[in-house]
């Protein structure tokens, strides 16, 4: 386990003082800190997100105090409950329960050390953070090639995993499951994420400007068609990950998707599962 003994801070990993840890996970340029005393949770955080660890002494966008949940809920299909009251967010999913105060950039969470629960908390919190930044999480695969990011979205079974498997050697995977999109000085940028799908391979912690989005469908040959603006907005919105129903946040996500599709080409891509699809796009 990586840790920072008193007087000798480690560059990454866990900072320990009297069995207290601090792990900072930086995804998409937004760092979330976790502090607590349960070594199993610390080990799980470091093991799963090792490529995304910042210094345990680094500043964080927000920070959570974490303790082990007393009840363990089996199964990975528990629905997300997220409510907003008195300026705070309340999150529940399976064994996970959390509270977050955006004004203080502080929160607390009860969870166990299973990656599913930690992933859930990170995804939900990042959706809230990105909404105020003009960004969003998209159920999509993405990869970098020739210095630009290509984003592939669609319904389950549309071909996101297939398109990743067909990628040429010079394409660098950002994610096969959850694409992280936010505006930067040069338009929208896609960032790597540790969230994995069928491939089970975490994305690389790099970023690149988005060149295009492709709405996938299997076909008997490769066809690429530009989508009209209203159709592009609807198609992208259908695959955005967002769990809150608070009107201001929902409006922020809608605005972000509209801005994204105004500045980023969106295409419908029908393809056969053959490597030459990458040369067509």
C-alpha positions in Angstrom: 0.0 0.0 0.0 1.3 3.4 -0.9 1.3 5.8 2.0 3.0 8.9 3.3 4.7 8.4 6.6 4.9 11.4 8.9 7.5 13.8 7.5 7.9 11.9 4.2 5.0 12.6 1.9 4.5 10.1 -0.9 3.9 11.4 -4.4 0.8 9.3 -4.9 -1.4 7.1 -2.7 -2.4 7.2 0.9 -1.4 9.7 3.5 -1.5 8.1 7.0 -1.4 9.8 10.4 -2.5 7.6 13.3 -4.2 5.2 10.9 -6.0 8.0 9.1 -5.8 7.9 5.3 -6.3 10.5 2.5 -6.6 9.3 -1.1 -7.1 11.9 -3.9 -8.5 10.7 -7.2 -8.2 13.0 -10.2 -10.5 12.3 -13.1 -11.0 14.9 -15.8 -9.0 17.5 -13.9 -11.4 17.4 -11.0 -9.9 15.9 -7.9 -12.0 14.2 -5.2 -10.4 13.5 -1.9 -11.4 10.6 0.4 -10.4 10.5 4.1 -11.1 7.8 6.7 -9.6 5.1 8.9 -10.7 1.9 7.2 -7.6 0.3 5.6 -9.7 -2.0 3.3 -11.4 1.0 1.8 -8.0 2.8 1.3 -6.5 -0.3 -0.3 -9.5 -0.6 -2.7 -9.3 3.0 -3.7 -5.6 2.8 -4.4 -5.8 -0.5 -6.2 -8.7 0.4 -8.5 -7.7 4.0 -9.3 -3.9 3.8 -9.2 -3.5 5.5 -12.6 -5.6 8.4 -11.4 -4.1 9.0 -8.0 -2.8 12.5 -7.2 -0.5 13.3 -4.3 -2.3 12.5 -1.0 -1.4 16.1 0.0 -2.9 17.7 -3.2 -5.8 20.1 -3.0 -9.2 18.6 -4.0 -12.2 20.0 -5.7 -14.3 18.3 -2.9 -13.6 15.9 -0.1 -15.5 13.0 1.5 -15.1 11.4 4.9 -15.8 7.7 4.3 -16.7 5.0 6.8 -17.7 1.4 6.2 -21.4 0.8 5.7 -22.9 -1.4 8.4 -25.3 -3.1 6.1 -24.2 -4.9 2.9 -26.6 -4.9 0.0 -25.9 -7.6 -2.6 -26.2 -7.1 -6.3 -25.2 -4.4 -8.7 -28.6 -3.3 -9.9 -29.9 -1.2 -7.1 -31.4 2.0 -8.3 -29.9 5.4 -7.6 -31.8 7.8 -5.3 -30.5 11.3 -5.3 -32.3 14.2 -3.6 -31.5 17.9 -3.0 -32.6 19.6 0.2 -31.3 22.8 2.0 -28.5 23.1 -0.5 -27.2 19.6 0.1 -27.3 16.4 -2.0 -28.3 13.1 -0.5 -27.2 10.0 -2.4 -28.3 6.3 -2.0 -27.5 3.2 -4.0 -27.3 -0.2 -2.6 -24.8 -0.2 0.3 -23.8 3.4 -0.6 -25.3 6.3 1.2 -23.7 9.8 1.0 -24.3 13.5 1.7 -22.6 16.3 -0.1 -22.6 20.0 0.6 -21.4 21.8 -2.6 -21.0 25.2 -0.8 -18.5 23.7 1.6 -17.1 21.2 -1.0 -17.4 18.6 1.8 -19.3 15.4 2.1 -19.6 12.1 4.0 -20.2 8.6 2.7 -21.0 5.2 4.1 -19.8 2.4 1.7 -18.1 -0.9 1.6 -14.8 -1.6 -0.2 -16.4 -3.1 -3.3 -15.4 -1.2 -6.5 -19.0 -1.1 -7.5 -20.0 1.2 -4.6 -16.9 3.4 -5.0 -17.5 3.7 -8.8 -21.1 4.7 -8.1 -20.1 7.5 -5.7 -17.5 8.8 -8.1 -19.8 8.8 -11.1 -22.6 10.5 -9.3 -20.5 13.2 -7.7 -18.7 13.9 -11.0 -22.1 14.4 -12.8 -22.9 17.0 -10.2 -19.5 18.7 -10.5 -19.6 18.7 -14.3 -23.1 20.2 -14.5 -21.8 23.5 -13.1 -18.8 23.3 -15.4 -20.8 22.8 -18.6 -19.8 19.2 -19.0 -21.3 15.8 -18.6 -20.7 12.0 -18.5 -21.8 10.1 -21.5 -22.5 6.4 -21.8 -20.0 6.1 -24.7 -16.6 4.7 -25.6 -13.9 7.1 -26.7 -10.4 6.9 -27.9 -7.6 9.3 -29.1 -6.2 9.1 -32.6 -4.1 11.6 -34.4 -4.3 14.0 -31.4 -8.1 14.1 -31.3 -10.8 12.2 -29.4 -13.5 10.2 -31.2 -16.6 9.4 -29.1 -18.9 6.4 -29.8 -22.3 6.2 -28.2 -25.5 4.2 -28.7 -27.9 1.8 -27.0 -26.6 -1.3 -25.3 -25.4 -3.7 -28.0 -25.0 -1.0 -30.6 -21.3 -1.8 -30.9 -19.3 0.3 -28.4 -17.2 -2.6 -27.3 -16.9 -3.9 -30.8 -15.5 -0.5 -32.1 -13.0 -0.6 -29.3 -11.8 -4.1 -30.2 -11.4 -3.0 -33.8 -9.3 0.0 -32.9 -5.9 0.2 -34.7 -2.6 0.1 -32.7 -2.2 3.9 -32.8 -5.6 4.6 -31.1 -5.4 5.1 -27.3 -8.4 4.1 -25.3 -10.0 6.7 -23.0 -12.9 4.4 -21.9 -15.1 1.7 -23.3 -17.9 2.7 -21.0 -18.2 6.2 -19.6 -16.9 9.2 -21.6 -15.9 12.3 -19.6 -16.6 15.5 -21.6 -16.1 19.1 -20.4 -15.4 22.4 -22.1 -11.9 23.8 -22.1 -10.1 26.7 -23.7 -10.1 24.8 -27.1 -13.7 23.6 -27.1 -14.9 20.3 -25.6 -12.3 17.9 -24.4 -12.6 14.1 -23.7 -10.7 12.8 -20.7 -9.8 9.2 -19.8 -11.7 7.5 -17.0 -11.1 4.4 -14.9 -14.7 3.3 -15.4 -14.7 0.0 -17.4 -17.3 -1.9 -19.5 -17.1 -5.3 -21.1 -13.4 -4.9 -21.9 -12.5 -4.4 -18.3 -9.6 -2.1 -19.2 -9.3 1.3 -17.5 -8.8 4.2 -19.9 -5.5 6.1 -20.1 -5.4 9.2 -17.9 -4.9 11.6 -20.9 -7.2 14.0 -22.7 -7.7 15.3 -26.2 -10.1 17.7 -28.0 -13.2 16.0 -29.3 -13.3 15.8 -33.1 -16.7 14.0 -33.5 -19.4 11.9 -31.9 -20.7 8.8 -33.7 -24.1 7.2 -32.9 -23.5 3.5 -33.5 -25.6 0.9 -35.2 -24.7 -2.5 -36.8 -25.2 -2.6 -40.5 -24.4 -4.6 -43.6 -21.9 -2.0 -44.7 -20.3 1.2 -43.3 -22.4 4.3 -43.7 -21.7 7.7 -42.1 -24.4 10.4 -42.1 -24.4 13.8 -40.4 -27.2 14.3 -37.9 -29.4 17.4 -37.9 -29.0 19.6 -34.8 -32.2 18.7 -33.1 -31.7 15.0 -33.7 -28.1 15.3 -32.5 -29.3 16.9 -29.2 -31.9 14.2 -28.6 -29.5 11.4 -29.4 -26.7 12.6 -27.1 -29.2 13.4 -24.3 -30.5 9.9 -24.4 -27.1 8.6 -23.3 -26.1 11.2 -20.7 -25.6 9.9 -17.2 -27.4 12.1 -14.8 -29.3 11.0 -11.7 -30.6 14.3 -10.1 -34.0 15.8 -10.8 -33.4 19.2 -9.3 -34.5 21.6 -12.1 -31.5 23.9 -12.0 -29.1 21.0 -12.5 -31.2 19.4 -15.2 -31.3 22.6 -17.1 -27.5 23.0 -16.8 -27.0 19.5 -18.3 -29.4 20.3 -21.1 -27.6 23.6 -21.8 -24.3 21.7 -21.8 -25.5 19.1 -24.4 -26.9 21.8 -26.6 -23.6 23.7 -26.5 -21.7 20.5 -27.1 -23.7 19.5 -30.2 -23.4 23.0 -31.6 -19.6 22.9 -31.5 -19.1 19.1 -32.2 -20.1 17.2 -35.3 -22.5 14.3 -34.6 -22.9 11.4 -37.1 -24.9 8.3 -37.4 -22.5 5.4 -38.0 -23.7 2.0 -39.3 -20.8 -0.4 -39.6 -19.8 -4.0 -40.1 -17.4 -5.4 -37.5 -14.3 -5.0 -39.7 -11.2 -3.0 -39.0 -11.5 -0.7 -42.0 -14.3 1.1 -40.2 -11.6 3.1 -38.4 -10.2 4.3 -41.8 -13.6 5.5 -42.8 -14.0 7.7 -39.7 
